[in-house]
Amino acid sequence: MAKMGRPRLENPRSERIFIRLTKDEHTDVREYAANHNLTITQIFVQGFKKLREQENEEQNG
């Protein structure tokens, strides 16, 4: 019988970044995630994309 389960992702998130936060920063991030129905990873990825967009806008305009 063939194995069953979740299909493999085309581009899985396999890389890790470790950061240190203060207790207050950690609390703020967790609260923001809970209030906006996001994961902590989603928050940081979206924040990084936003920073890159701003940088591109500054360079182009």
N, C-alpha and C positions, 0 to 999 in steps of 0.2 A: 504494500500500500504506500502511496506517495505521502511525503511529509506535508502537513498542512499548517498554516499559521499566517502570520502577517506577511504581506508581500514586502520584499526588500525595497527600501527607498532608493531613488536614483542618486541622491546626493545626501547621504546620512550625516548627521552631526556627530562626528567622531573625535574632533579636536576639542581640547579643554583649555580653559584659561582660569587661573586661580587668582582671586583678588582678596585683599583684606579690607574690611569695612569696620567702622566703629559700630557700637551697638545701636546708636541713633540712626546711622545711615542704613544699617541692615533693617531696622524697624520701618523706616521710611520706604525702603524698596519693597518690603513684604506687604505693607499696607497699600502702596500704590498698585501692586500686582493684584491684590485681592479686590480692591475697589474698581479696577478696570478689567477684571476677568482675563488677566494675562499671566504668563509665566515670567519668572525673573529673566530667563534667557530671552524671551520676546522683548522685554523692556530694554535690555542692553543692546540687542541687535537693532531694534528700531531707533534707539538713541544714536547708535553709531551711524546708521544710514542717514539720519537727520543731520548729523554733523558733516558728513560728506557732501550732502546736498547743499548745505549752507556754504561750505568751502568752494564748491563748484560755482555757486551763484556769485560769490565774491570775486572769483577769478574771471568770470565771464561778464560781469556786469557792473 
